[in-house]
Amino acid sequence: MLKAMPFKLLRTFIPNTKFKLNDLFGFLKVEIIISNKCNKILLPHRIDDKVLHSSGTFIGTYFSEEIKLYTNNNPNYKFKYLMLYYGNKKSIYGFLWWYYYTIRTTSRK
């Protein structure tokens, strides 16, 4: 929760063959194929206002750091990148955590 998050949308583009996922920080619209052999399905998707964790093919928008976890050495997940939303990094929660921590530690008991 204290890690940086995309704060401002810088650009939107459709990926080409030279696209590198490690260079992206933002959100991705992807088509995901999860094989039936996968034991732990951790990427949720929404169908008719229900959140499901199932195998098969579906389209969703996910945080880039989340997709990076599943692309490394995982044969059960296959991704087709449809649209990329590139954003800048900003750590917005670090300051809030520090602010509330100092209030808590300096307040009277």
C-alpha positions in Angstrom: 0.0 0.0 0.0 2.9 2.3 0.5 4.3 1.8 -3.0 3.9 4.3 -5.8 0.7 4.4 -7.8 -0.1 6.0 -11.3 -1.1 9.5 -10.5 -1.6 11.3 -13.8 -2.4 9.9 -17.2 0.5 10.8 -19.5 -0.5 9.0 -22.7 -2.6 6.2 -24.1 -1.4 4.0 -26.9 -1.9 0.6 -28.6 1.2 -1.6 -28.2 3.4 -2.7 -31.1 5.8 -5.6 -31.3 8.6 -3.6 -29.7 6.6 -3.0 -26.5 8.4 -4.0 -23.2 6.2 -4.5 -20.2 9.0 -3.6 -17.8 9.1 0.0 -19.2 5.4 0.6 -18.4 3.9 2.0 -15.2 0.2 2.5 -15.4 -2.8 0.4 -16.4 -3.3 -2.2 -19.2 -6.4 -3.4 -21.0 -5.6 -7.0 -21.8 -7.1 -10.1 -23.1 -6.2 -12.9 -20.7 -6.2 -16.6 -21.4 -6.0 -18.8 -18.3 -5.6 -22.5 -18.8 -7.7 -25.1 -17.1 -4.6 -26.5 -15.5 -4.1 -23.5 -13.3 -4.6 -24.3 -9.6 -4.7 -20.8 -8.2 -6.5 -18.2 -10.3 -5.8 -14.8 -8.7 -6.8 -12.4 -11.5 -10.5 -11.5 -11.0 -12.8 -10.4 -13.8 -16.4 -9.1 -13.9 -19.3 -10.6 -15.7 -22.8 -9.2 -15.2 -21.8 -7.3 -12.1 -20.3 -10.4 -10.5 -16.6 -10.7 -9.7 -15.3 -14.1 -10.8 -12.0 -16.0 -10.5 -12.3 -18.5 -13.4 -10.3 -20.0 -16.2 -10.9 -19.2 -19.8 -10.6 -16.1 -22.0 -11.7 -12.6 -20.8 -10.9 -8.9 -21.2 -10.1 -6.7 -18.3 -8.1 -3.6 -17.2 -5.3 -4.2 -14.6 -2.5 -2.4 -12.9 0.8 -3.0 -14.7 2.7 -4.2 -11.6 0.0 -6.9 -11.2 0.4 -8.1 -14.7 4.2 -8.2 -14.4 3.8 -10.8 -11.6 1.9 -13.2 -13.8 4.0 -12.9 -16.9 7.2 -14.1 -15.3 7.6 -17.9 -15.5 3.9 -18.7 -15.4 2.8 -20.9 -18.4 -0.9 -20.8 -17.2 -1.5 -17.1 -18.1 -1.2 -15.7 -21.6 -1.7 -12.0 -22.3 -2.6 -10.0 -25.4 -2.2 -6.3 -24.8 -5.0 -4.3 -26.3 -4.5 -0.8 -24.8 -1.9 0.8 -22.5 -2.5 3.7 -20.2 0.9 5.2 -19.2 1.0 7.2 -16.0 3.7 8.8 -13.8 4.7 7.4 -10.4 3.6 9.1 -7.2 3.7 7.9 -3.7 0.5 9.3 -2.2 0.1 7.0 0.7 3.5 7.4 2.3 2.8 10.9 3.5 -0.6 10.0 4.8 0.8 7.1 6.8 3.5 9.3 8.3 1.0 12.0 9.1 -1.4 9.8 11.0 1.4 7.9 12.7 2.8 11.2 14.1 -0.7 12.2 15.3 -1.2 8.9 17.0 2.2 8.9 18.7 2.1 12.5 19.9 -1.5 12.6 21.1 -2.4 12.3 24.7 -3.7 9.0 26.0 
